[in-house]
Amino acid sequence: MVFIPFWLATLLLAAAVALPDVASAASVTVFPMGASREVGPRETVTLVVHVENALDGVAELTPVLSLPPGWNIVLPPEKLRLEPGQSTVQTAVIVVPADAPAGDYTVTWHYGDPAVLGSPQARFNIRVRPVGRLGVTLISAPRYTIGEPYTVLVQVQNTGNVPDEFIFEADESTDAGTTIRPQRAKLEPGESVTVEVQVQVPRDITEAQTQSVYVLVRSATDPDLAADVTAEVELIPSALSERLAYHFFPLTVRLAGTVRPDEDFQFHWELWGAGTLRDDSSTLWTLLFSRDSSYIAASGDDWRVAAGNQWFYLSSLTESGQGGVGLDTSLRAGRWSAQVVHYQPYEEDGNQWWSGARVGYLLSPGADVSLQYLWRAPSPQPLWSVSSGGLLGTRWEYGIEFGQDAAASPGPAAAHSARVSYLGSQSSWMLGYEEQESGFRGRPHPAVVQRVGFGTVLGPVQLFAHYEDHAGTGRASDSTAQYTQLNLWGGTQSTIWSAGMTHARENDPATGSGERRQPEAHLNLFHSLRNGHMFDHGLTWEREERVVSPGFAQVQDEELAYTARYRWPTSYGSFAPFVRLRSPLVSGELGSPTIGAGVQVNFQLGSRFNGYIVMQKNDVQSSSYRLALGSRYTFAGDKVLELSATQWRTPRDETLYRVTAGLRIPLSVPLGRRSNTGAVQGRIVDEEGQPVSGVIVRLSNWAVTTDADGVYRFPAVPEGTAYLVVAPEQVGINYISAPATPLPVEVVRGETAGHDFQLMPAASVRVDVRVPADAANHQATAANGILLGSALQTAPPAIDGMVVELRGNGTVMRQTVLSDNPSVTFRYLYPGEWYLTVYRMGLSELYAIQPQQAILSLEAGEHQDVVVNIAPLPRLVRFLDGGDVQVATP
């Protein structure tokens, strides 16, 4: 007996464990190539082994794979025959089941019987990684409901391979309310649960509408794992409101109040709306009244009249846009257009009124020429101009104008402007020039403005540049200003970047402050991450300096700032913290940074309530802060309650606040009955003449149900042809309506069309086509009655393709007979007489159809069976001397 020391046995065991899973028997070696793998459920794994025969003879090997339960072989390995010294590589493909739990699994590749110790084998370690998956399926939801609560069933299944807990939430579009059971559940892999959602419906529905029920399922452990499903249910009102027959002018009233500690309570009100005064009118009226202003306008296809507080515009040189109170009218007739304005500018003396006129002519669909006049009280001399502008082709645009101010002192002053632009597929540019003489529009000295802009696409980068030069536009005649802007942007679908710079240079000697220069530059990055997460950050440099003497500029302020914001979506909205670092630059050196931080929370609770909360500190070391919140709730009838509040603390340790609450109420002012509508009304009874309530009746896009007396009514239907539809299956599975629907209805303006229906059980008819067993083989008999023998054999009657026709009540129905099912059924038949006809089609003339025609009298709900026999016609037999018996043609 050989004794092995304990330390040697331990060493040998450790070496065996450390060696790869290589097995050899009788000098046949199997080596796994890539013995460790990591995969997910539903994924395939390719196994590769190296096999070598070191025997003196031929080795015939049969591969066998030992798999974990539930795993399958997609591509099995083939049998091997190896010569002495020969080696080869074999592959096999297996698939991991969808419900395989996460963990480590062993797959063994054998050659021979796995139960035999020492058989050639190789082992693979397959690690199935944890995967969270979720399946949500809508099981059932009603197609419609008539004012009654209903239930929506949803199946939730854990389709991943790890246990998880799921949270169930439900909402619906009308805010009537939902109840969900259960609210959460723990599910093992492959396990499912049925979620029941009880849905309420709004009260007093006045017209048919769709209620959307939204069910959200999310993981309690993985915020990125969620799924949802939506059910849509039609809400049918019991009656339509008579308001539909009237024309209304829509208005909205907003009442609001603001409270501040340093001011008295402020009350605000607004009233606005837009609509027509009659349903058959094309004139659109627009109203806007508030505590501080009023505006009313009427417009048609080619005209417009507006009075009140508004913005007035004639042209860029005469009146380029100024607010005031007055009248603005415009008219277009063919190629000609005209405009007249009379108003009091906000910036002028309250006793001064300006009047202007414009006459234009359309040169082409995209260009016109016009003449403008403007009289400014108290001067009787006008300011006038001639202008032209529009499109030249599809890519060029131009504008030119020449004007003169006759009221200028000491004499008339002129001005002119011109611009041209080009818009191409890859580039665009613009040139502009404007010059005004001294005295034009009261200017004390001449002024010139030049503009140039350019944009292009350079591969993945877009570029835009703009430059303006101003001379004499300040208070002093020698004032100058230059403005430069350059922007670049580009990126990919997930990352967008932008960079740019602006430079402003202003010098107005009249101010006495010297030349001011203000350059700025920025670089921003926006990242769109998974599942709605977003991250944006940017760097900004700003500088302001003054030229105190020629060649010397003094820096007044210079700052470098970095801002970062992360947006985290939640089931109720989003959560976005942000941080801002600002550092002054002194002689090019960074100073002590100021750190600001804050967070913005946006929330949406249901479809009617939403809002935001912002908390911000510009300097975390300072006591100053800003807190703002706002919310909005929409009531039934689209009434909106708004609330906003802001509290802030100043660097002087003063705490201030402002609270504003407002209520927005939509109003509809009735202006009379619609002129182009009529009504459709009727009654529905059963076969005994009793009223049937709760039956849905549809007309075009409307739906209504019958009341306790079986009456339905559509109060406002546009004149013309509409179609009534009644669904009798609501009463019974085999019910029909008389008359049948869709039923055309001619609606006459101001009249009521009446159509009554009767619901009754439908009749039905079944037709059986029967062929006697001996129809294809019957015996012929001589005149004296002696049996002479069998007639000539013929094939069975060909009844395939025979047609059974049923006519009645203005309806024709046909069905085809098949030999393997020689019966046809006609359902949903109205009471009365029906005419049955059977067409032989491919049936031989040697057979008779009995009966071929019939008249059926049907009662409501009656079922009749009709048997149609296929019978052979009598055939004559003649004898031939020395021949066979022949069947003569009938």
Buried (B, 14 or more C-beta within 10 A) or exposed (E): EEEEEEEEEEEEEEEEEEEEBBBBBEEBBBBBBEBEBEBBBBBEBEBBBBBBBBBEEEBEBEBBBEBBEEBEEEEEBEEBEBEEEBEEEBEBBBBBBBBBBBEEBEBBBBBBEBEEEEBBBBBBBBEBEBBBBBEBEBEEBEEBBBBEEBEBBBBBBBBBBBBBEBBBBBBBBBBBBBEBEEEBBEBEBBBBBBBBBBBBBBEEBBBBBEBEBBBBBBBEEEBEBBBEBBBEBBBBBBBBBEEBBBBBBEBBBBBBBBBBEEEEEEEBEBBBBBBBEEBEEEBBBBBBBBEEEBBBBBBEEEBBBBBBBBEBBBBBBBBEEBEBBBBBBBBBEEEEBBBBBBBBBEEBEEEEBBBBBBBBEBEEEBBBBBBBBBBBEEBEEBBBBBBBBBBEEEEEBBBBBBBBBBBBEEEBBBBBBBBBBBBEEEEBBBBBBBBBBBBBBEBEBBBEBBBBBBBBBEEEEBBBBBBBBBBBBBEBBEBBBBBBBBBBBBBEEEEBBBBBBBBBBBBBBEEEEBBBBBBBBBBBBBBBEEEEBBBBBBBBBBBBBBBEEEEEBEBEEBBBBBBBBBBBBEEBBBBBBBBBBBBBBEEEEEBEBBBBBBBBBBBBEBBBBBBBBBBBBBBEEBEBBBBBBBBBBBEEEEEBBBBBBBBBBEEEEEEEBBEBBBBBBEEBEEBEBBEBBBBBBBBBBBBEEEBBEBBBBBBBEBBBBBBEEBBBBBBBBEBEEBEBBBBBEBBBEBBBBBBBBEBEBEBEEEEBBEBBBBBBBBBBBBBBBBBEEEBBEBEBEEEEEEEEEEBEEBEEBBBBBBBBBBBBBEEEBEBEBBBEEBBBEBEBBBBBEBEBBBBBEEBEEBBBBEEEEBEBEBEBBBBBEBEBBBBBEEBEBEEEEEEEBBBEEE
